[in-house]
Amino acid sequence: MKMRYQAIGVVLSLGALAVLSSSCANIPKRARAVSNFDINRYLGTWYEIARFDFRFEKNLDNTMAQYSLKDDGNVDVLNSGYNFKKNEWTKAKGTAKFRGDKTVAELKVSFFGPFYSGYNVIALDEDYKYALIAGKNLDYLWILSREKAIPDEIRARYLTLAQEIGYDTSKLIWVKHDRKSPFEQ
């Protein structure tokens, strides 16, 4: 009986360790989130300029994200895009929360209940017009802009930073913006 309780204790300890280590892994090793971050200046509409493709954005162009502050201090997220294979607009609603200090741009975002993933602003110009976003690991990367295009010098700077962190920027999909979204405010 004693061995059984010890085995259960070991399993529970390993489970807790796995949960703790996975919750810490919300930003790539060499990435650093922006400090002196002001969420109120970040709110509003951002157009996706480039991204690593993944299943939730497969076949989407004209993609954008809209952020608004909730009463509880968390952030409402509305992602949308045009599925060019199905010829239809799609959207997903989620919530973002700070993982710690609200002046550091390390957040977690969820579109599926209790499951969160890293959302880290790792580069941001002083006017909050252009942003480089790292996900929880090197499989997730976005370049965002308040406009549907980005200046070449910002693009070059963000690509260099991403490569220094370890991203393979040749995998980026450059998003086409040729339609007006029905979700734009």
N, CA, C and O of each residue as an XYZ file, in Angstrom:
740
protein
N       0.830     -1.191      0.000
C       0.000      0.000      0.000
C       0.873      1.253      0.000
O       0.590      2.223     -0.703
N       1.948      1.215      0.808
C       2.851      2.361      0.886
C       3.487      2.633     -0.477
O       3.615      3.787     -0.884
N       3.881      1.577     -1.180
C       4.492      1.718     -2.515
C       3.505      2.367     -3.489
O       3.882      3.182     -4.331
N       2.243      1.987     -3.353
C       1.214      2.537     -4.232
C       1.095      4.052     -4.031
O       1.024      4.795     -5.010
N       1.072      4.518     -2.779
C       0.989      5.953     -2.486
C       2.234      6.683     -2.971
O       2.144      7.810     -3.458
N       3.399      6.046     -2.838
C       4.635      6.660     -3.329
C       4.582      6.795     -4.853
O       4.989      7.820     -5.400
N       4.087      5.772     -5.529
C       3.977      5.809     -6.992
C       3.014      6.913     -7.426
O       3.283      7.634     -8.387
N       1.897      7.043     -6.720
C       0.933      8.099     -7.037
C       1.575      9.465     -6.823
O       1.393     10.375     -7.632
N       2.331      9.606     -5.728
C       3.030     10.867     -5.455
C       4.025     11.213     -6.547
O       4.132     12.373     -6.945
N       4.753     10.220     -7.035
C       5.721     10.453     -8.118
C       4.994     10.887     -9.385
O       5.415     11.833    -10.051
N       3.912     10.205     -9.719
C       3.142     10.546    -10.921
C       2.585     11.968    -10.810
O       2.665     12.742    -11.763
N       2.023     12.310     -9.653
C       1.489     13.660     -9.468
C       2.599     14.705     -9.544
O       2.402     15.773    -10.124
N       3.745     14.414     -8.976
C       4.873     15.355     -9.033
C       5.338     15.554    -10.466
O       5.597     16.680    -10.888
N       5.442     14.470    -11.211
C       5.854     14.580    -12.614
C       4.827     15.357    -13.421
O       5.185     16.157    -14.285
N       3.552     15.123    -13.139
C       2.490     15.865    -13.827
C       2.568     17.354    -13.528
O       2.444     18.183    -14.430
N       2.773     17.689    -12.259
C       2.898     19.104    -11.881
C       4.109     19.736    -12.543
O       4.042     20.871    -13.014
N       5.223     19.000    -12.581
C       6.432     19.506    -13.235
C       6.181     19.748    -14.723
O       6.632     20.753    -15.271
N       5.466     18.835    -15.377
C       5.155     19.014    -16.803
C       4.301     20.247    -17.041
O       4.541     20.997    -17.987
N       3.300     20.462    -16.185
C       2.433     21.628    -16.317
C       3.236     22.913    -16.113
O       3.105     23.866    -16.880
N       4.068     22.927    -15.069
C       4.871     24.121    -14.792
C       5.852     24.410    -15.915
O       6.016     25.563    -16.314
N       6.505     23.378    -16.429
C       7.488     23.626    -17.488
C       6.815     24.040    -18.780
O       7.367     24.856    -19.518
N       5.642     23.509    -19.078
C       4.963     23.920    -20.305
C       4.418     25.333    -20.186
O       4.347     26.054    -21.181
N       4.029     25.740    -18.972
C       3.505     27.091    -18.820
C       4.610     28.131    -18.909
O       4.335     29.293    -19.208
N       5.863     27.736    -18.654
C       6.987     28.667    -18.761
C       7.436     28.807    -20.207
O       8.048     29.810    -20.576
N       7.138     27.814    -21.021
C       7.597     27.799    -22.402
C       6.625     28.547    -23.301
O       6.069     27.966    -24.233
N       6.416     29.830    -23.030
C       5.480     30.620    -23.811
C       6.164     31.663    -24.673
O       5.495     32.518    -25.254
N       7.493     31.610    -24.767
C       8.249     32.523    -25.608
C       9.529     31.794    -26.023
O      10.131     31.106    -25.198
N       9.954     31.927    -27.270
C      11.204     31.270    -27.681
C      12.384     31.728    -26.823
O      12.413     32.860    -26.340
N      13.344     30.838    -26.644
C      14.489     31.077    -25.762
C      15.176     32.417    -25.952
O      15.412     33.133    -24.979
N      15.500     32.767    -27.182
C      16.289     33.989    -27.426
C      15.434     35.233    -27.657
O      15.962     36.308    -27.940
N      14.131     35.089    -27.537
C      13.232     36.234    -27.742
C      13.035     36.992    -26.431
O      13.051     36.400    -25.351
N      12.853     38.285    -26.538
C      12.563     39.135    -25.383
C      11.354     39.996    -25.720
O      11.309     40.641    -26.767
N      10.390     39.999    -24.836
C       9.186     40.800    -25.042
C       9.496     42.277    -24.796
O      10.391     42.622    -24.025
N       8.742     43.125    -25.464
C       8.870     44.571    -25.316
C       8.530     44.956    -23.881
O       7.550     44.470    -23.315
N       9.345     45.834    -23.295
C       9.030     46.368    -21.964
C       8.484     47.786    -22.147
O       8.521     48.323    -23.254
N       7.990     48.381    -21.094
C       7.303     49.685    -21.166
C       6.152     49.631    -22.164
O       5.896     50.592    -22.890
N       5.472     48.507    -22.187
C       4.365     48.250    -23.104
C       3.095     48.902    -22.568
O       2.808     48.842    -21.373
N       2.343     49.524    -23.469
C       1.081     50.177    -23.103
C      -0.050     49.512    -23.881
O      -0.229     49.777    -25.070
N      -0.801     48.661    -23.220
C      -1.868     47.919    -23.891
C      -2.888     48.845    -24.530
O      -3.437     48.514    -25.582
N      -3.156     49.989    -23.930
C      -4.148     50.903    -24.498
C      -3.724     51.426    -25.862
O      -4.571     51.647    -26.728
N      -2.436     51.627    -26.065
C      -1.940     52.071    -27.377
C      -1.931     50.927    -28.392
O      -1.957     51.160    -29.601
N      -1.894     49.695    -27.895
C      -1.845     48.517    -28.772
C      -3.231     48.117    -29.279
O      -3.341     47.449    -30.308
N      -4.269     48.511    -28.582
C      -5.631     48.134    -28.959
C      -5.981     48.646    -30.351
O      -5.347     49.570    -30.862
N      -6.985     48.042    -30.951
C      -7.445     48.463    -32.272
C      -7.151     47.401    -33.315
O      -6.975     46.225    -32.997
N      -7.101     47.832    -34.556
C      -6.949     46.922    -35.693
C      -5.496     46.807    -36.132
O      -4.784     47.804    -36.255
N      -5.073     45.571    -36.365
C      -3.751     45.261    -36.902
C      -3.946     44.341    -38.111
O      -4.689     43.362    -38.044
N      -3.268     44.667    -39.216
C      -3.298     43.814    -40.408
C      -2.110     42.874    -40.368
O      -0.994     43.268    -40.032
N      -2.370     41.629    -40.715
C      -1.313     40.636    -40.755
C      -0.553     40.798    -42.077
O      -1.115     40.619    -43.158
N       0.710     41.135    -41.970
C       1.548     41.323    -43.158
C       2.197     40.005    -43.572
O       2.265     39.680    -44.757
N       2.670     39.257    -42.588
C       3.304     37.959    -42.851
C       3.080     37.055    -41.653
O       2.861     37.525    -40.536
N       3.138     35.748    -41.895
C       2.969     34.767    -40.820
C       3.578     33.440    -41.230
O       3.813     33.179    -42.410
N       3.827     32.617    -40.238
C       4.091     31.212    -40.488
C       2.724     30.565    -40.629
O       1.818     30.837    -39.842
N       2.578     29.719    -41.622
C       1.283     29.088    -41.841
C       1.038     28.009    -40.792
O       1.955     27.280    -40.413
N      -0.167     27.916    -40.341
C      -0.583     26.842    -39.455
C      -2.062     26.599    -39.685
O      -2.736     27.403    -40.329
N      -2.559     25.512    -39.170
C      -3.891     25.034    -39.576
C      -5.030     26.010    -39.337
O      -6.007     25.980    -40.086
N      -4.955     26.871    -38.335
C      -6.077     27.765    -38.062
C      -6.137     28.944    -39.033
O      -7.162     29.620    -39.124
N      -5.048     29.192    -39.755
C      -5.052     30.274    -40.739
C      -4.820     29.748    -42.144
O      -4.542     30.524    -43.058
N      -4.928     28.455    -42.324
C      -4.713     27.829    -43.626
C      -5.668     28.429    -44.659
O      -6.865     28.565    -44.409
N      -5.126     28.779    -45.806
C      -5.886     29.317    -46.943
C      -6.528     30.673    -46.673
O      -7.494     31.038    -47.344
N      -6.009     31.429    -45.700
C      -6.562     32.748    -45.415
C      -5.659     33.849    -45.941
O      -4.438     33.792    -45.798
N      -6.275     34.851    -46.550
C      -5.591     36.107    -46.839
C      -6.471     37.222    -46.283
O      -7.509     36.949    -45.680
N      -6.070     38.456    -46.479
C      -6.824     39.592    -45.923
C      -7.055     39.424    -44.420
O      -8.107     39.788    -43.895
N      -6.055     38.867    -43.742
C      -6.195     38.581    -42.320
C      -5.888     39.810    -41.466
O      -5.023     40.625    -41.785
N      -6.628     39.904    -40.380
C      -6.412     41.004    -39.444
C      -6.845     40.573    -38.052
O      -7.571     39.595    -37.873
N      -6.373     41.341    -37.070
C      -6.740     41.108    -35.681
C      -7.228     42.423    -35.092
O      -6.665     43.485    -35.357
N      -8.267     42.337    -34.301
C      -8.805     43.517    -33.618
C      -8.799     43.237    -32.123
O      -9.305     42.214    -31.661
N      -8.211     44.174    -31.375
C      -8.067     44.018    -29.933
C      -8.842     45.118    -29.222
O      -8.762     46.288    -29.597
N      -9.594     44.735    -28.190
C     -10.316     45.708    -27.370
C     -10.220     45.275    -25.911
O     -10.178     44.085    -25.601
N     -10.187     46.262    -25.028
C     -10.023     45.999    -23.606
C     -11.357     45.616    -22.971
O     -12.382     46.255    -23.208
N     -11.321     44.577    -22.172
C     -12.497     44.141    -21.422
C     -12.489     44.829    -20.056
O     -11.460     45.353    -19.630
N     -13.602     44.827    -19.391
C     -13.722     45.448    -18.069
C     -12.763     44.843    -17.048
O     -12.319     45.533    -16.130
N     -12.442     43.557    -17.200
C     -11.575     42.883    -16.232
C     -10.082     43.087    -16.517
O      -9.234     42.522    -15.826
N      -9.764     43.897    -17.539
C      -8.359     44.152    -17.870
C      -7.785     43.191    -18.897
O      -6.679     43.408    -19.392
N      -8.515     42.135    -19.226
C      -8.088     41.229    -20.284
C      -8.451     41.841    -21.633
O      -9.081     42.897    -21.692
N      -8.056     41.183    -22.706
C      -8.235     41.730    -24.044
C      -9.113     40.809    -24.877
O      -8.847     39.612    -24.985
N     -10.164     41.378    -25.468
C     -10.953     40.648    -26.467
C     -10.173     40.637    -27.764
O      -9.605     41.652    -28.168
N     -10.149     39.487    -28.415
C      -9.434     39.323    -29.680
C     -10.432     38.855    -30.730
O     -11.178     37.901    -30.505
N     -10.444     39.527    -31.876
C     -11.238     39.079    -33.021
C     -10.289     38.948    -34.200
O      -9.824     39.949    -34.747
N     -10.002     37.710    -34.590
C      -9.174     37.450    -35.765
C     -10.104     37.138    -36.934
O     -11.105     36.440    -36.771
N      -9.772     37.654    -38.101
C     -10.604     37.369    -39.273
C      -9.740     37.299    -40.520
O      -8.614     37.796    -40.555
N     -10.298     36.670    -41.536
C      -9.608     36.557    -42.810
C     -10.535     35.989    -43.859
O     -11.632     35.516    -43.563
N     -10.068     36.047    -45.089
C     -10.853     35.548    -46.213
C     -10.279     34.211    -46.655
O      -9.109     34.130    -47.027
N     -11.099     33.155    -46.618
C     -10.667     31.840    -47.072
C     -10.838     31.795    -48.587
O     -11.953     31.687    -49.097
N      -9.713     31.878    -49.299
C      -9.770     31.959    -50.764
C     -10.110     30.622    -51.419
O     -10.424     30.591    -52.609
N     -10.056     29.516    -50.674
C     -10.470     28.218    -51.215
C     -11.988     28.049    -51.120
O     -12.616     27.492    -52.020
N     -12.569     28.537    -50.020
C     -14.013     28.411    -49.806
C     -14.776     29.659    -50.229
O     -16.007     29.671    -50.211
N     -14.046     30.716    -50.611
C     -14.663     31.986    -50.996
C     -15.605     32.524    -49.921
O     -16.747     32.893    -50.194
N     -15.089     32.559    -48.682
C     -15.899     33.082    -47.587
C     -15.017     33.687    -46.498
O     -13.862     33.302    -46.322
N     -15.595     34.643    -45.774
C     -14.932     35.258    -44.632
C     -15.077     34.355    -43.423
O     -16.090     33.677    -43.256
N     -14.066     34.353    -42.591
C     -14.096     33.568    -41.369
C     -13.590     34.427    -40.213
O     -12.826     35.370    -40.417
N     -14.021     34.095    -39.012
C     -13.550     34.845    -37.844
C     -13.435     33.904    -36.658
O     -14.064     32.847    -36.606
N     -12.608     34.326    -35.704
C     -12.432     33.576    -34.464
C     -12.311     34.580    -33.324
O     -11.554     35.547    -33.411
N     -13.066     34.339    -32.255
C     -13.013     35.215    -31.090
C     -12.210     34.544    -29.993
O     -12.305     33.335    -29.777
N     -11.410     35.358    -29.300
C     -10.593     34.829    -28.229
C     -10.371     35.854    -27.142
O     -10.925     36.953    -27.168
N      -9.545     35.469    -26.186
C      -9.190     36.328    -25.067
C      -7.683     36.268    -24.862
O      -7.073     35.200    -24.931
N      -7.098     37.423    -24.609
C      -5.671     37.491    -24.265
C      -5.538     38.017    -22.843
O      -6.296     38.880    -22.401
N      -4.545     37.466    -22.137
C      -4.271     37.873    -20.758
C      -2.772     38.066    -20.606
O      -1.980     37.369    -21.240
N      -2.391     39.003    -19.772
C      -0.980     39.162    -19.454
C      -0.528     37.967    -18.625
O      -1.272     37.467    -17.781
N       0.704     37.512    -18.877
C       1.253     36.414    -18.096
C       1.921     36.914    -16.824
O       2.262     36.123    -15.945
N       2.104     38.209    -16.727
C       2.771     38.774    -15.549
C       2.587     40.274    -15.544
O       1.464     40.770    -15.631
N       3.682     40.994    -15.443
C       3.701     42.456    -15.406
C       3.021     43.027    -16.655
O       3.367     42.662    -17.778
N       2.060     43.919    -16.450
C       1.298     44.474    -17.575
C       2.073     45.503    -18.385
O       1.547     46.032    -19.364
N       3.310     45.799    -17.999
C       4.142     46.683    -18.820
C       5.124     45.884    -19.667
O       5.960     46.459    -20.364
N       5.023     44.561    -19.607
C       5.848     43.671    -20.428
C       4.899     42.943    -21.378
O       3.906     42.363    -20.940
N       5.202     42.972    -22.674
C       4.290     42.459    -23.699
C       4.347     40.942    -23.850
O       4.497     40.421    -24.955
N       4.226     40.239    -22.719
C       4.124     38.787    -22.703
C       2.701     38.430    -22.324
O       2.288     38.571    -21.173
N       1.962     37.964    -23.317
C       0.578     37.602    -23.083
C       0.367     36.144    -23.442
O       1.242     35.481    -24.000
N      -0.805     35.672    -23.107
C      -1.241     34.350    -23.551
C      -2.620     34.552    -24.147
O      -3.406     35.362    -23.654
N      -2.913     33.818    -25.203
C      -4.180     33.988    -25.900
C      -4.861     32.639    -26.048
O      -4.212     31.608    -26.229
N      -6.194     32.672    -25.966
C      -6.967     31.451    -26.118
C      -8.160     31.683    -27.030
O      -8.861     32.689    -26.928
N      -8.370     30.735    -27.913
C      -9.568     30.712    -28.752
C     -10.404     29.473    -28.412
O     -11.491     29.274    -28.954
N      -9.872     28.644    -27.501
C     -10.507     27.368    -27.160
C     -10.519     27.161    -25.650
O      -9.745     26.361    -25.125
N     -11.384     27.869    -24.961
C     -11.568     27.656    -23.529
C     -10.298     27.807    -22.712
O      -9.647     28.851    -22.760
N      -9.941     26.774    -21.964
C      -8.831     26.918    -21.024
C      -7.444     26.741    -21.655
O      -6.446     26.768    -20.934
N      -7.353     26.564    -22.966
C      -6.073     26.303    -23.611
C      -5.480     27.599    -24.148
O      -6.048     28.234    -25.037
N      -4.332     27.982    -23.597
C      -3.680     29.240    -23.956
C      -2.347     28.968    -24.630
O      -1.715     27.934    -24.413
N      -1.939     29.921    -25.451
C      -0.640     29.848    -26.104
C       0.024     31.216    -26.027
O      -0.653     32.233    -25.880
N       1.328     31.237    -26.127
C       2.078     32.477    -26.013
C       1.802     33.462    -27.132
O       1.677     33.081    -28.295
N       1.710     34.729    -26.768
C       1.569     35.851    -27.705
C       2.500     36.929    -27.161
O       2.189     37.581    -26.164
N       3.643     37.114    -27.819
C       4.696     37.973    -27.306
C       5.064     39.041    -28.330
O       5.516     38.724    -29.431
N       4.874     40.286    -27.969
C       5.279     41.385    -28.840
C       6.781     41.564    -28.597
O       7.195     41.999    -27.522
N       7.592     41.223    -29.607
C       9.044     41.265    -29.428
C       9.688     42.452    -30.145
O      10.872     42.726    -29.953
N       8.920     43.147    -30.958
C       9.387     44.395    -31.574
C       8.169     45.259    -31.843
O       7.121     44.779    -32.278
N       8.336     46.554    -31.572
C       7.228     47.492    -31.702
C       7.826     48.882    -31.882
O       8.667     49.307    -31.091
N       7.392     49.586    -32.917
C       7.909     50.937    -33.107
C       7.291     51.873    -32.072
O       6.282     51.535    -31.453
N       7.886     53.036    -31.886
C       7.424     53.944    -30.820
C       6.018     54.490    -31.058
O       5.364     54.928    -30.111
N       5.540     54.473    -32.309
C       4.191     54.950    -32.610
C       3.137     53.837    -32.600
O       1.965     54.092    -32.877
N       3.548     52.616    -32.285
C       2.641     51.473    -32.244
C       1.964     51.266    -33.605
O       0.755     51.048    -33.686
N       2.767     51.338    -34.665
C       2.252     51.117    -36.022
C       2.669     49.768    -36.596
O       1.986     49.227    -37.466
N       3.798     49.216    -36.109
C       4.330     47.963    -36.647
C       4.754     47.077    -35.487
O       5.338     47.551    -34.513
N       4.455     45.777    -35.598
C       4.780     44.866    -34.499
C       5.272     43.527    -35.040
O       4.820     43.046    -36.078
N       6.202     42.950    -34.309
C       6.678     41.595    -34.579
C       6.244     40.742    -33.397
O       6.556     41.051    -32.247
N       5.515     39.658    -33.692
C       4.925     38.823    -32.655
C       5.529     37.422    -32.710
O       5.547     36.776    -33.758
N       6.023     36.968    -31.561
C       6.523     35.601    -31.423
C       5.473     34.789    -30.689
O       4.867     35.262    -29.727
N       5.268     33.589    -31.140
C       4.381     32.685    -30.423
C       5.137     32.001    -29.305
O       6.144     32.513    -28.816
N       4.648     30.852    -28.906
C       5.256     30.133    -27.785
C       6.583     29.474    -28.153
O       7.390     29.163    -27.278
N       6.804     29.264    -29.447
C       8.047     28.640    -29.887
C       8.358     29.106    -31.308
O       7.699     30.011    -31.819
N       9.341     28.505    -31.939
C       9.784     28.952    -33.261
C       8.863     28.517    -34.400
O       9.202     28.694    -35.570
N       7.708     27.952    -34.070
C       6.720     27.578    -35.089
C       5.700     28.677    -35.352
O       4.879     28.548    -36.260
N       5.738     29.752    -34.576
C       4.727     30.806    -34.674
C       5.392     32.170    -34.737
O       6.165     32.544    -33.855
N       5.079     32.910    -35.799
C       5.645     34.239    -36.001
C       4.690     35.054    -36.858
O       4.128     34.549    -37.830
N       4.508     36.329    -36.490
C       3.653     37.232    -37.250
C       4.319     38.596    -37.364
O       5.003     39.046    -36.444
N       4.114     39.241    -38.495
C       4.457     40.653    -38.669
C       3.137     41.377    -38.876
O       2.360     41.026    -39.763
N       2.887     42.395    -38.047
C       1.624     43.133    -38.083
C       1.859     44.605    -38.375
O       2.931     45.145    -38.104
N       0.836     45.244    -38.932
C       0.904     46.667    -39.237
C      -0.489     47.276    -39.078
O      -1.502     46.596    -39.246
N      -0.520     48.548    -38.758
C      -1.798     49.261    -38.692
C      -2.337     49.525    -40.098
O      -3.516     49.838    -40.265
N      -1.485     49.400    -41.092
C      -1.869     49.580    -42.496
C      -1.695     48.245    -43.202
O      -1.143     47.305    -42.630
N      -2.160     48.156    -44.437
C      -2.103     46.893    -45.166
C      -0.752     46.651    -45.833
O      -0.614     45.744    -46.654
N       0.228     47.451    -45.483
C       1.590     47.291    -46.012
C       2.558     47.721    -44.908
O       2.152     48.275    -43.886
N       3.828     47.457    -45.135
C       4.852     47.809    -44.145
C       6.063     48.363    -44.892
O       6.419     47.841    -45.949
N       6.703     49.405    -44.367
C       7.888     49.952    -45.037
C       9.023     48.920    -45.127
O       9.179     48.078    -44.242
N       9.800     48.999    -46.193
C      10.884     48.045    -46.416
C      11.882     48.013    -45.261
O      12.371     46.941    -44.904
N      12.194     49.173    -44.669
C      13.194     49.195    -43.591
C      12.674     48.497    -42.326
O      13.450     47.867    -41.608
N      11.381     48.604    -42.054
C      10.793     47.903    -40.900
C      10.786     46.401    -41.188
O      11.134     45.591    -40.330
N      10.390     46.051    -42.390
C      10.371     44.640    -42.796
C      11.756     44.025    -42.624
O      11.892     42.945    -42.050
N      12.783     44.712    -43.123
C      14.157     44.197    -43.031
C      14.591     44.062    -41.565
O      15.198     43.059    -41.190
N      14.287     45.050    -40.752
C      14.663     45.012    -39.332
C      13.988     43.838    -38.618
O      14.628     43.127    -37.843
N      12.699     43.640    -38.882
C      11.975     42.563    -38.220
C      12.449     41.188    -38.690
O      12.535     40.254    -37.894
N      12.754     41.066    -39.979
C      13.272     39.789    -40.484
C      14.621     39.467    -39.848
O      14.874     38.321    -39.479
N      15.483     40.463    -39.719
C      16.799     40.259    -39.097
C      16.636     39.818    -37.643
O      17.281     38.865    -37.207
N      15.786     40.502    -36.900
C      15.549     40.146    -35.501
C      15.021     38.718    -35.388
O      15.488     37.944    -34.553
N      14.061     38.376    -36.218
C      13.482     37.023    -36.183
C      14.553     35.972    -36.470
O      14.593     34.934    -35.809
N      15.419     36.233    -37.450
C      16.493     35.288    -37.774
C      17.476     35.148    -36.617
O      17.950     34.046    -36.341
N      17.788     36.255    -35.936
C      18.695     36.205    -34.786
C      18.117     35.353    -33.654
O      18.863     34.714    -32.912
N      16.809     35.346    -33.525
C      16.146     34.545    -32.485
C      16.158     33.067    -32.863
O      16.107     32.200    -31.990
N      16.224     32.779    -34.159
C      16.247     31.395    -34.615
C      15.148     31.025    -35.581
O      15.041     29.864    -35.975
N      14.322     31.988    -35.974
C      13.246     31.721    -36.928
C      13.813     31.528    -38.334
O      14.757     32.209    -38.732
N      13.228     30.597    -39.075
C      13.526     30.413    -40.494
C      12.533     31.281    -41.269
O      11.431     30.838    -41.591
N      12.928     32.508    -41.562
C      12.000     33.463    -42.173
C      11.653     33.136    -43.620
O      10.761     33.761    -44.194
N      12.341     32.167    -44.219
C      11.964     31.747    -45.572
C      10.593     31.059    -45.557
O       9.977     30.895    -46.610
N      10.116     30.659    -44.387
C       8.809     30.000    -44.259
C       7.650     30.989    -44.147
O       6.490     30.576    -44.129
N       7.943     32.272    -44.073
C       6.875     33.263    -43.936
C       5.985     33.300    -45.170
O       6.460     33.214    -46.302
N       4.705     33.427    -44.931
C       3.719     33.659    -45.988
C       3.410     35.146    -45.950
O       3.048     35.683    -44.903
N       3.551     35.806    -47.082
C       3.264     37.248    -47.178
C       1.810     37.398    -47.589
O       1.408     36.984    -48.676
N       1.043     37.987    -46.716
C      -0.417     38.015    -46.823
C      -0.888     39.070    -47.818
O      -0.439     40.216    -47.803
N      -1.804     38.645    -48.680
C      -2.415     39.553    -49.657
C      -3.571     40.291    -48.984
O      -4.362     39.703    -48.247
N      -3.646     41.592    -49.257
C      -4.760     42.416    -48.752
C      -5.401     43.118    -49.948
O      -4.954     44.184    -50.371
N      -6.459     42.498    -50.487
C      -7.113     43.060    -51.668
C      -8.638     43.123    -51.523
O      -9.353     43.359    -52.497
N      -9.120     42.911    -50.308
C     -10.552     42.953    -50.046
C     -10.810     43.732    -48.765
O      -9.962     43.786    -47.874
N     -11.983     44.328    -48.684
C     -12.409     45.012    -47.454
C     -13.173     43.989    -46.617
O     -14.125     43.366    -47.086
N     -12.744     43.834    -45.392
C     -13.356     42.871    -44.492
C     -14.700     43.384    -43.975
O     -14.838     44.566    -43.660
N     -15.687     42.492    -43.891
C     -16.960     42.886    -43.276
C     -16.826     43.079    -41.755
O     -17.749     43.567    -41.103
N     -15.662     42.689    -41.197
C     -15.441     42.804    -39.754
C     -14.676     44.068    -39.377
O     -14.495     44.352    -38.193
N     -14.225     44.829    -40.373
C     -13.498     46.064    -40.075
C     -14.423     47.075    -39.435
O     -15.584     47.214    -39.818
N     -13.887     47.778    -38.452
C     -14.689     48.776    -37.740
C     -14.387     50.164    -38.255
O     -14.966     51.140    -37.777
